[in-house]
Amino acid sequence: MTIPAHPVFAEMPDAFLDAFGETGELTIGGIPLPQPVRAIVRGPFGGVVDGGGYGESGVNGMSPRASFAEADVPGLSDGDRFTFLGVTWIIHEPLPDGRGMVRCELERV
């Protein structure tokens, strides 16, 4: 179910991404976006590991997640790819939150 965005939340994505966002590369439908995209990336990564990228997921059963501004990721769907700190992740279950953001789970490639 898609939750329609309420106008009161119009500025929220930029505020959150300005405060907490990091950049990464996103491929939607097999086509890389021309510019890096900002995302709030969180989860049990175990900290940065040697060789770049984050450690293994799965701590306490929580999977890594990312949130993007809905306007930045039109058509984001299962199987799209997000590269963050040198590690590529598969997007799962992208879902608009009704506040202008799209949240999804990440699975390490």
Stockholm file with secondary structure:
# STOCKHOLM 1.0

chainA/1-109         MTIPAHPVFAEMPDAFLDAFGETGELTIGGIPLPQPVRAIVRGPFGGVVDGGGYGESGVNGMSPRASFAEADVPGLSDGDRFTFLGVTWIIHEPLPDGRGMVRCELERV
#=GR chainA/1-109 SS CCCCCCGGGTTHHHHHHHHHCEEEEEEETTEECSSCEEEEEESCCCSBCTTSSBCCCCGGGCCCEEEEEGGGCTTCCTTCEEEETTEEEEEEEEEECSSSEEEEEEEEC
#=GC SS_cons         CCCCCCGGGTTHHHHHHHHHCEEEEEEETTEECSSCEEEEEESCCCSBCTTSSBCCCCGGGCCCEEEEEGGGCTTCCTTCEEEETTEEEEEEEEEECSSSEEEEEEEEC
//
